[in-house]
Amino acid sequence: MSVLTKCLLLFMLNWLDAQLTIVWVRNGWATEGNGLMAYLLDAGNVPFLAAKLVVGASVAFVLYRWSHLAVARRGLRLVLCLYLALMFVHAATGISALGWPQTDAAIAFLVSLPDALLAMLF
């Protein structure tokens, strides 16, 4: 997978994280753990989403721009792994919020996700 593709994936995961956070918080299923982002979310969806996307786009751009440096390539891998882990948190929140009655099916689904997501990265 090219560096550009990884940076675009990072931005898309950031956007998905923002969207899911808005849904979970607005429905009372979760709270925002970051104090600054919680303040922006209290101010409204638009300020929260704008700040989240600007930060995400900036990070993706910086990592892409300096991808010729090993530290940027390693950093990109690190943040992608962190965002993939965060997607598990979102999945668990969604399963809990929706009251998924088939726990075994939920666990099987979550167990299969790492292989599918890692296949997209490498």
C-alpha positions as CSV (number, residue, x, y, z in Angstrom):
1,M,0.0,0.0,0.0
2,S,1.4,3.4,-1.0
3,V,2.1,6.2,1.5
4,L,-0.6,8.3,-0.1
5,T,-3.1,5.5,0.4
6,K,-2.1,5.1,4.0
7,C,-2.4,8.8,4.6
8,L,-5.9,8.9,3.0
9,L,-6.9,5.9,5.2
10,L,-5.7,7.8,8.2
11,F,-7.8,10.8,7.3
12,M,-10.9,8.6,6.6
13,L,-10.5,6.8,10.0
14,N,-10.2,10.2,11.6
15,W,-13.4,11.3,9.9
16,L,-15.2,8.1,10.9
17,D,-14.0,8.5,14.5
18,A,-15.5,12.0,14.5
19,Q,-18.8,10.9,13.1
20,L,-19.1,7.9,15.4
21,T,-18.2,10.1,18.4
22,I,-20.9,12.5,17.5
23,V,-23.5,9.7,17.3
24,W,-22.4,8.0,20.5
25,V,-22.3,11.2,22.5
26,R,-25.5,12.7,21.2
27,N,-27.4,9.5,22.0
28,G,-25.9,9.4,25.5
29,W,-24.1,6.1,24.9
30,A,-20.6,7.5,25.5
31,T,-18.7,10.7,26.5
32,E,-15.8,12.5,24.8
33,G,-12.6,11.7,26.8
34,N,-10.6,14.7,25.4
35,G,-11.5,17.8,27.3
36,L,-10.9,20.2,24.4
37,M,-12.8,18.1,22.0
38,A,-15.6,17.7,24.6
39,Y,-15.8,21.6,24.8
40,L,-16.0,21.8,21.1
41,L,-18.7,19.1,21.0
42,D,-20.6,21.0,23.6
43,A,-20.4,24.1,21.2
44,G,-22.0,22.0,18.4
45,N,-21.3,19.3,15.9
46,V,-19.8,21.7,13.3
47,P,-17.0,23.1,15.5
48,F,-16.2,19.6,16.7
49,L,-16.1,18.1,13.3
50,A,-14.2,21.1,11.8
51,A,-11.5,20.9,14.4
52,K,-11.2,17.1,14.2
53,L,-10.9,17.2,10.4
54,V,-8.4,20.0,10.3
55,V,-6.2,18.2,12.8
56,G,-6.6,14.9,11.0
57,A,-5.8,16.5,7.6
58,S,-2.8,18.3,9.0
59,V,-1.4,15.2,10.5
60,A,-2.0,13.2,7.3
61,F,-0.4,15.9,5.2
62,V,2.7,16.2,7.5
63,L,3.2,12.4,7.5
64,Y,2.8,12.3,3.7
65,R,5.0,15.3,3.0
66,W,7.9,13.9,5.1
67,S,7.3,10.3,4.3
68,H,10.8,10.0,2.9
69,L,11.9,10.1,6.6
70,A,11.8,6.8,8.5
71,V,10.3,8.5,11.6
72,A,7.3,9.7,9.5
73,R,6.8,6.3,8.0
74,R,6.9,4.7,11.5
75,G,4.7,7.4,12.9
76,L,2.2,6.7,10.1
77,R,2.1,3.0,11.0
78,L,1.7,3.9,14.7
79,V,-1.2,6.2,14.2
80,L,-2.9,3.8,11.8
81,C,-2.6,1.1,14.4
82,L,-4.0,3.4,17.1
83,Y,-6.9,4.4,14.9
84,L,-7.6,0.7,14.1
85,A,-7.7,0.0,17.9
86,L,-10.0,3.0,18.4
87,M,-12.3,1.5,15.8
88,F,-12.6,-1.6,18.1
89,V,-13.7,0.7,20.8
90,H,-16.3,2.2,18.5
91,A,-17.5,-1.3,17.5
92,A,-17.8,-2.3,21.2
93,T,-19.7,0.9,21.9
94,G,-22.0,0.2,19.0
95,I,-22.6,-3.4,20.0
96,S,-23.3,-2.3,23.5
97,A,-25.6,0.6,22.5
98,L,-27.6,-1.5,20.1
99,G,-28.0,-4.3,22.6
100,W,-26.7,-7.0,20.2
101,P,-28.2,-10.1,21.7
102,Q,-25.8,-12.6,20.0
103,T,-22.6,-12.1,22.0
104,D,-20.9,-15.0,20.2
105,A,-21.6,-13.4,16.8
106,A,-20.3,-10.1,18.0
107,I,-17.1,-11.6,19.3
108,A,-16.6,-13.5,16.1
109,F,-17.1,-10.3,14.1
110,L,-14.6,-8.4,16.2
111,V,-12.1,-11.2,16.1
112,S,-12.2,-11.2,12.3
113,L,-11.7,-7.5,12.0
114,P,-7.9,-7.3,12.6
115,D,-7.1,-9.6,9.7
116,A,-9.4,-7.7,7.4
117,L,-8.0,-4.3,8.4
118,L,-4.4,-5.3,8.4
119,A,-4.9,-6.8,4.9
120,M,-6.0,-3.4,3.8
121,L,-2.8,-1.8,5.2
122,F,-0.2,-4.2,3.9
